[in-house]
Amino acid sequence: MTDRVQAVVIGGGVVGASVLYHLTRAGWTDLVLLERADLTAGSTWHAAGGIHPINADPTVAKLQKYTIELYREIEAESGQDCGIHMTGAIFLADTPERLDWLQMTDARGKYLGIDSEMIPVDEAARLLPIIDPRQFVGAMLDAEHGHVDPSGVTYAYARAATAAGAVIRRHTWARRIERTPDGAWRVGLYDTSRGDLAGTADAAGDDGCDDWIEATHVVNAGGLWAREVGRMVGVELPVLAMEHSYVVTEPLDDVISHNERTGEELMGSIDFGGEIYTRQEGQGLLVGTYDQAAVAWQRRQTPWDFERRLLTPDLERIAPSLDTAFRHFPVLGDAGIARVVNGPFTFSPDGNPLVGPIRGLPNYWSACGVLAGLCQGGGVGLALSNWMTTGDPGFDVWAMDLARFGDWATRPYTAAKVRENYRRRFSIAFPNEFLPEGRPLATTSIYEPQRAAGAVFGDVYGLEVPLWFAPEAGAVEDVTFGRSNAWPHVREEVQAVRNDVGLMETSGFAKFLVEGPGARAWLKHLLAGKLPQPGRIALAPMCNEAGNLTGDLTVACLPPATGTPDGPVQAVTGGATGNAATSERFIVFGSGIAERYYERWFEADLARWNNAAPHGAAASGTASRAPVWYRTLGTELCGVAIAGPKSRDLLSEVTDADVSDEAMRFGSFTALDVGWARAWCGRLSYTGDLGYELWTDASYLHHVFDLLMTHGRAHGLRLFGLAALNSLRLDKSFGSWAREYRPTYDPFEAALGRFVRFTRAGDDGSDFVGRAALIDKYGPDGASDSDGGVRGGAMSLCTWTFDGPTDESGFDAAGDEPVYCDGEPLGWVTSGGFAHHSNVSVAMGYVPAEFAHNDVDFGIEIVGERRAARLIDDCLWDPAGGAMRR
């Protein structure tokens, strides 16, 4: 039996080696990497090796840039040649839409520090003389593009890690993974050095293992075998391998002459129309394609004896893509093929890595689905090593966090989405686009009536949600960077809410029931805001130890049904024939896309809380606090919201409860009957108008919906969707999770400081997570500095408007555009759109706090055009909040 180590990393590809290396850089050296065969033997060895910093997500782009810059460092540190070729590359657009995308990508690079620039087609042809310029309408030069030797990079990581004290055990299969009684991990090992990769020979032990090793942490960097390593602990990770091909040509005269004439290697290229990428290989070209056949490899089980092998080439399958390549790159027309490489590599459903801790499995970590391992492996290793050693990845990794998927991401769903994503690898992702595969999956009982009413749906965390409503059923939204065919209908929905009353489904929210004698004490510790009293609902930010946001939650307190003297009708009751609600309970609402993220956060904190350990510390084993527990309500609790000046009139017609302003003040949360159905009603609205959220058992939702629709006709009721809600919240400068509210920012930067309570009645606030960091940054009262701004170095959330068309012909900010402050790209847009009621285009985003004032000349670049922007001091509509409280 080997002594326990700090961590075992399973998988010897470039990602596993990077994780091992970064853990040593973070100070851990008691580490073992297990590789069933030899390093790079899965998919790393046959990778094309391309590297570039371009990614649709800014955080992932930063991590790709970090990875590229790391290669020179690990090459020097390890003495291992990484085969670095920084050639630069041309990104080619053959349609106006692809050119728009390139302009947006180039603009985003301005604040990310990426060395790119838009160039005319003739300049692209001069730099890359093998293209036919007549096939293209524009191009972008990426100076940080290149390629590396995959094996060289992997061995550089490995050598640097072992020099720091880590151990690599080749020909050692991690065959079993078990929990130990004290919560550590026990990994069963099988010796494959005798050539038996499938474990058919007898092992030293009756359990099929030759030896065991214990570890506090286990990292699944299994690559092609990530699913199998996940199944060892009962997890079916949403990852699938795809067959991917590239061809290498024989030497080409054009390549040779370019090398001789310039003394430089030929630039690489990414051709979106042809769905191909190219780079120089020897004296010829490497041409890779994401073919439309999208063939999955080993959908159910990856063979354990697959080692350093390629798949059968299939030129017929990739021929359509190569036909386009011949038109765009005429030099390929007469090129001979030296070799064809067809090998498997892994995808997640959305194409981004699966990184982070797994709910219910403390200290079991995922580093899987990294299809661009040479681009992203360094960043993945950095994020995961930070997370493991400090409890936080150190930056916002939402786009890579495994928790963005729930249990709805089954193996068949994953297969459908991965094939779709593979086909679209070089396709444009439009901001208003929802892809069709794997849908519809989850629906509520009012899906069909909304569809019949003209709903155009998108999917959010597996659930179908209305985006907008067309005049007739069956409409499809045109995907575009501008304003789509939805625009006039969304405008009508917005005006209906502002002038009459609107109804939208809210079932997609994350919803959690928190109970137990210690519920209030735990939530005070967990949340930075003031907890509501029974019968009230309030916004409460949630922070990590650094004081940055981990949630923008709404908390409702359900009063106990302990009985009321004289039995008045307004008494709190626990049911018709039973009462299990004899103590206060809490419902916590949050963004639906973050449900698994919240679950993981709650459970990790509850484990420490129930064992009397402070956040971030190990459990003490001595419980001294009243117990508390929670459960996810999911779609067993469904809801609708009504909003607008006539919403109270409508609600009063479907309930016998007193819903007057005197009886149900803003921020009230109470049980009432809607028709024959029991519901919880909260008086608040994300629209910024008078509004109510109604929550009921899923089996009652259809009844509640029908009743509201029937009575709503007399009040001008109109259904509205997420697009209208986005427009309405822009009127109010309300932020949203994963855009304005992310772990990158703290509550004060995100304009949520007014909800933070450093000192609360009956509680000095000393234990709420992140309090110490926030006090260190802002002082004990959360005060600004003497000039009235946020202390130096912080960012500030702002809202801007800008002039432009007020009809369907315009373009609006969508997110990630650069914000120029006095001519310098210092900030970025987090979200935007058209505020129909205020009749103006709006953007929200962050700039350094010292620039968040009206003396600054602001500009925002939207689809290649820099437009002057005006800072809004508060919000566009009803800054005093009177409409919500009327």
Buried (B, 14 or more C-beta within 10 A) or exposed (E): EBEBBBBBBBBBBBBBBBBBBBBBBBEBBBBBBBBBBEBBBBBBBBBBBBBBBBBBBBBBBBBBBBBBEBBEEBBEBBEBEBBBBBBBBBBBBBBEBBBBBBBBBBBBBBBBEBEBEBBEBEBBBEBBBBBBBEBBBBBBBBBBBBBBBBBBBBBBBBBBBBEBEBBBBBBBBBBBBBBEEEEBBBBBBBBBEEEBBEBEEEBEEEEEBBBBBBBBBBBBBBBBBBBBBBBBBEBEBBBBBBBBBBBBBEEBEBBEEBBEEEEEBBBBBBBBBBBBBBBBBEBBBBBBBBBBBBBBBBBEEBEBBBBEEBBEBBEEBBEBBBEBBBBBBBBBEEBEBBEBBBBBBBBBBBBBBBBBBBBEBBBBBBBBBBBBBBBBBBBBBBBBBBBBBEBBBBBBBBBBBBBBBBEBBBBEBBBBBBBBBBBBBBBBEBBBBBBEBBBEBBBBBBBEBBBEBBBBBBBBBBBBBBBBBBEEEEBEBBBBBBBBBBBEBBBBBBBBBBBBBBBBBBBBBBBBBBBBEBBBBBBBBBBBBBBBEBBBBBBBBBBBBBBBBBBBBBBBBBBBBEEEEEEEEEEBBBEEEEBEBEBBBBBBBBBBBBBBBBBBBBEBBBBBBBBBBEBBEEBEEEEEBEBBBBEBBBBEBBBBBBBBBBBBBBBBBBBEBEBEEEEBEBBBBBBBBBBEBBBBBBBBBBBBBBBBBBBBEBEBBBBBBEBBBEBBEEBBBBBBBBBBBBBBBBBBBBBBBBBBBBBBBBBBBBBBBEBBBBEBEEBEBEBBBBBBBBBEBBEEEBEBEEEEBBBEEBBBBBBBBBEBEEEBEBBBBBBBBBBBBEEEBBBBBBBBBBBBBBEBBBBBBBBBBBBBBEEBEBBBBBBBEBBEBEBBEEBBBBEEEEBBEE
